[in-house]
Amino acid sequence: MKNLHDSCWYYSGNLKKNLVSGVLFGLLTVANIAYALNPNSAYREPGKDWRITARAAMLNNHKQSGSIYDSAIQWDSTTLDRQQILMSQVPVWPDYQTINEQFIYLRDQRFLIDPIEPQNKRTIPWRYPIDWCFERAAAAVSLYNNKVLPRPAKVFAFGNLQLLSPFGMGPNGLLSFWYHVAPVIRDQQTNHLYVLDPALNYDAPLPLESWLKQLVELSDNRGLLVNMCNGYGSVPFDNCAAATPASEKSLADDVVNRLPSEWDHLQSKGVNSDTVLGNDRSHPVNFPGKMIYGSVRLTGNGSGFGIQDKLAIQYKSDADSDWNTILDLNQLTHEVSKYESYSNRDNVAIGSIFGKAGRSSNCQCSYYSCSCGIPEDVNKIDMRIVLNDKVIRQCTYYYPQNAGYINKKYYGPDIDYAFTVNESGKIDLDSIKGSIDGCKDMNG
């Protein structure tokens, strides 16, 4: 059974899902109720300045002197020296391979007892990103309390955070926060910081700057305050140095109360929760270690219009004679609104989804993307994005030697692109943003 806090917050989420943007002001009372029940709530009403939300949260919290919130710094070119001081306090792991392996570990580790079905062990509820980031971060960092590797720090971002997520609220998947927190670690070889946040990027750790940019991808005001806590502070009004292991443990233990809402939330999104959250893994255990991942987001500028362009993601392995289509957007008549998001999940709108996967017939789609297994003897794969029969992005990915299914490690390129569609239904070439991670890029 859901606890009172989670039931009320989930109800407010469903209420907001059914409202149109023109009446967002009516959510004020709902938001105030949510803060009274969850004083650490990160939720921010779209359109409301984050500082107003922060002040409302402060009324329901005991703010410690020298809190994480009070000592956060403006994250821009004027504070580079202070940024370096903050980042130097983040613990290190040996290299990116370790960071990526541990990201998969904390994402997939099933150690939580499902309160509804105790026979099921569940992961941290990464697919319920609407709120409760502080509990997820506390639970993830706590996994390293008795490990050889040092505990990650936590990175806090404050601002008018607004982005799209396939697991966000309503049909458009909008997420809106006044702050967000996640584990962060430093690569000893490169000194780069990586954020371990499967709630925002399920497939891989994100470089710090990429994570920060993603948080404000739909915000009119992209200014950010940032802080980092290498301690037990877990919420904005904690003092990082004064917070205790017991306070972090309390939040980490409470994360099990979000599991029923994660289950219900996915069901409301049309996802089979039994498959995704039950004892089955996100990737079947018989998948090979070599994978392909792909997703595309289309955002409109107006109230809705059809897409007139042809857009496809294609790949060709060293065992294929021709290109295979992963995703095919071909002159869709469906209208794209301001926050519309397309991904590989929708066969009706998108068409062929991994329909020609070549020799790799093992494919599985989640709500937001698809992944395909690649035969073990494939060593190289070319990937490209084609717009109106013209290659606009292309890259080559080389699988590492012995990249088979070993200790649940997965290797492969990840295409993730966003496009803006203008009022004529044409894709704006200047709007193309994204990457083909792991590839040597050869722009078309």
N, C-alpha and C positions, 0 to 999 in steps of 0.2 A: 504493500500500500504506500502511495506517495505521502511524504510528510506535508504538513500544512504549508510550509514555505514553498515547496516545489509545486504543489498542486495549485496554489494561488498564482504563482509566477507562470506556470504553464497555461493557466486559464487566461491570464492577461496577454500572453503571447498569441493565443488563438483569437482573442478579441481583436488585437491589433491587426492580425492577418486579414480580418474581414472588413477593415476600414479602408476607405480610399484616401489618397494623400491629401485631399482637400479638407479633411476633418481631423488631421493629426493633432490639432490643438486639443481635441477632446480627450486625449490620452493622459492629460496632466494628472487627473485624479487617480487613474490606474497606476501611473508611475509612482506617485506618492505612496500608494498602498504597497507597491512592490518594495520601495525603499524601507518602509516601516517593517516589512517582514524580512527583508534581506538588506541590512544596512551597508553591506559591502558590494551591493549590486553595481556592475559596470555599465548597465543599460543607460542609454541616453535617447530621449525623444528626438527623432530626426527633425532638424531645423532649430533645435534649442542649443544655445551656446553651452559648451561643456562646463564652463565655470559656474553657471547657474546650477547645473546638475551636481557639481562637486560640493557646492554650498549646501544643497539639500541633503546630500549624503552625510555631510559633516554634522548636521543637526542630529543624526541618528547614531553617531559614532563618538567614542572617546578618542580624540586625536592626541597622540603622544607628542611631546616636545621633540623637535628635530625629526619629524616624520618623513617617510619616503616621499610623500606628496610635497611637503614644504621645501625639501632640499633638492627637488628635481630641477634640472637645468634646461634652458632653451637649447634645442638641438639644431644649430645652424652654424654658419661660418664664423660667428663672433665668439663661440665658446669652444674652439678646437682644443685648447690646452686643458680645459676642464673635462672635455669628453675623453681625452687620453687618460686622465687620472681615473675616471670612472671605469673605463674599459680595462685598465691595468689591474684592477681588483678582481676581475672575473677569473675563476680557476681555469686551468688548462687541461686538455686531454691531448694525447700524443700526436694525433694527425687526423686528417679528415676521414680516413677509413674508419677509425675508431668512433668518431663523432657520428658518422652515418649508421654504423652498426648499432650504437647505443640509441640513436633515434628510433630505429626499428624495434629495438628491445622495449623502450618505454612506451612506444605506440601499441605494440602487440601483446605486451605482457598481460596475461589473464590471472589476476590475483584478487579481484573484487568478487564477493559473493552476491549474486543477484538476489535482491530481497523478495522478488516475486517467485522466482524459480531457483531455489538455493542449490540445485544440482548443477547450475550453470555458473561458470566463472567468467567474468567480464573484464574488459579492458577499462582504463580510464575513459569516461564518456566524451571522447574527442568529437563525436558527431552531434553534439548538442552545444554549439558555440554561442547560443543566444545570450548566455550569462555564465556566471560561476567560474570564470577563468582562474580566479584566485585559488579555488579548491583543486582544479586540475593541475595548476603549477605546483602547489604544495604536495599533491600526491606523487607527481612525477619526480620532483627533487627528492622526496623521501625514499624513493627506491634506491638511492645511493647512500643511505645513512650508514650502512655497514659494508660498503664495497671498497675494493682497492682503488678504483677511480674516485677522484674527489667529487663532492656534490656540486652540481651546476649552481650558478647564481640565478637570480631572477631579474628580468628586465621589465621595467614599467614604462609605458608610454601614455601620456595624457594629452587630450586634445579633442577636436571634433572628429572622432574616428568614425569612418563610414566606408563600408566595402560590401561587395557581393560575395555570397557563399552559397553553394548548393544546399547547405544545411541551415541557411538563414531563415528569417521570418517571412511568411507569406509566399505567394507564388514567385516573387522576384528574388527571394533569398537575401534580402537586405539585412545587414548587421549594423548597428549603431551603438557606439560606446563613448563614455567619457574617459575611460582608461582601459588598458588591457595589460595583462602580465603573463609571462611565459618563462620557462627555463632558458638560460643562455650559457654558452661555454666558449672557450678560446682554443683555437688550433695552435698548438705549440710550434709547429713547423712554419706557419705563415703569419701567426699573430692575428688572424682574422676571427671575428666573433660570429657564431652561428646560433640562431634561435631554434629551440626544439619545441615546435608548436604544431602538432598534427591537426589541431582544431582549425587552423588557417591554411596549412599546406600539408596534406596528408602523406605526400610521397617522399619528402626529403627535408632535411634541415634547411633553413633559410639564412643567408647572410644577413647580418643585422640591418644594413641599410635597405635591403629588399623587403624585409619584414616591416620596417617602419613605413616605407612607401606604400606597401599593400594596405596598411591600416587606414590610410587617408586617400585611397584611390578615387573615391567618389565625393570627397569633402571639398567644399568651397573655400575652407580655410585650412591649409595644410601645415600650419605651425604646430610644433610638438614640444612638449616638455618630456624629458627622459630621465630616469634614474635606474640604478642597478643596486641590488642588495645581495651581497655575499654573506648571508646569514639566514635567520629564521623569519624575518619580516615577510609577510605574505599579502597584506592588503595596504592600500595607500596611506592609511593613518597609523600604521605601525612605525616605530623607530627600528630601523634595521638592526642596529647593534643591541637594542634592549629586548627585542622579541625573543621568546623562549622556544625551545624544541616542543614544549607541550602545546603552545598556541598553534604552531605549524601542524602538529600531529592532529589536533582537533579538526582543523580544516581538511586535512588529507583524509581523515576517517569519514568526514561528512560527505565526501564525494559519492559514496554509494547511494545516497539519497537522490542523486540525479539520474541513476540508471533507469528507473521506470519512465522518467520524462524523456530520456534519450530514445527509449524504445517507442513510446507513443509518438514522439516527434517524427521519427523516421517513417512510421506507419502513415502519418498524416501527409508525408511527402511522397507516398506511393512506393516506398521501399519495403521489401520483405525483411522485417526486423529479425525474424527467426534465422534467416540466412546470414545477414550481415553481423548481427550481434550475438547470435547463439553460439554454440560450440564450434560451428564452422568458422574457418578463418576468412579474412577478406580475400585472400588468394588461396585457392585450393592447394592442399599439400602435394598434389601430384603435378603442380606446375613446375616446369623447369626453372632454373635460376636465371635464365635470360628472358627479358620481358621487353615490351613496348608499351608506353603509356601515351595517351593523347586526349586533349580537350580544347575547346574553343569557346570563347565568350563573345557575344555580339551585343552591343549597347546602342540603343537609338537615341536621337536628340529630341524627339517629339512625342506625340501622343500615340503613334502607331502607324506603321507603313510596311509594305512588303519588301522583301529582299530581292533585288534584281540580278545580283552577281552570282557567279559560280565560285565556290570555294571548296577545296579538298585538301586533306592531309593524306600523304601517300608514303609508302616505304618500299624498299627493294633490298632483300638480303643477298648475300653472295651466292645463295642457292636458287634465286629467282631469276627468270628471264625477263620479267616485265614488272612494272610498278603495281603495287597492291593499294587499294584505297582503304584507309582506316575510317575516315569520316568524310561525308560528301554533302555539302550544302549546295543544292542545285536549284537556283531560281525559286526559292521558297515563296509561297503566297501568304504564309503566316505573318501577322503583323508583329513588329518589334517595338516595344514601348521603351520608356526611358531606362528602365532597369532590367530589361529582359535579358535572360542568360540562357544560352544554348550549350548543351554539352552532349556527349555521346549517348545519353540515357534515352533519348526520345526518338524511337524508330519512326514514328509518324511524321514528325517535322523534319528530321534530318535525313532519313533515307537509309542508305547502306551503312550499317555500323559494323565494322570489322567483317563485312560480308565477303570480302575477298582476302582472307588472312593468309593466303598462300599455303605454305606447309605448316603453319602454326594454327591448328584448329582449336587449341585450348584458349578460349577467350572468356573474360568475365567482365561485366559492366556493373559499376556501382551507380549511385545517383548522379555523380558529377563527372565520371570519366570511365574509360575502358582500359583494360590491360590484356595483353596477349602474350602467351608463352612462345618462345622462339626455340627451334630445335637446337640441341646441344652442339651440332657440328657447324652451326653458323657462327662466324667470327667477326663479320663486318656487316653493317646495315646503313643504307643511305635513306635519309628522310627528307621530305620537302613539303612546302605549302604552295599550292597552285591556285592562283586567282585568275579567273577567266582565261584558263589555258596557259597562263604565264607563270613561270616559277618565280616566286618572290622571296622565298627563303629555302635554303638547302644546306644539309650538313651530312657528315659521315660520322658514324659511331663505331668504335672498335671495342668489342667485348673483351674484358681482361681474360687472360689465360685461366683455365680451371674455374670458370664462372658458373659452375653448375649449382644445383640445389644443395647448398651446404649451410647448415645451421640457419636455415630460413633467410639467407641473403639473396637479394634480387638485384640484377644488374640490367641496365637498359636506358635508352634515351627517353626523355619526357618532353613532349611538345605541349606547351601551354601558351596560348595566344589570345589576345583580346583585340577586337575590332570595333570601330564606331561606324554605324550605318547612317548616312545622311537622309534627308527627307525625300530624296529621289530613289531611295532604296539601294544606293550604291555605297560600297565600302570605301571609307576615306583612307587613302594610302598613308597619309601622315599620322593617322591615329593608331597604326599597328604597333602593339606593344607585346612583348613576351620573349620567350627563349626556347631553344631546344637544348635542354640541359644535358651535359655530358658529351656534346658534339663539338667537332671542329666546324665552326660556322663558315659557310660560303654563301653570302647573300646573293640572291638572284638579281 
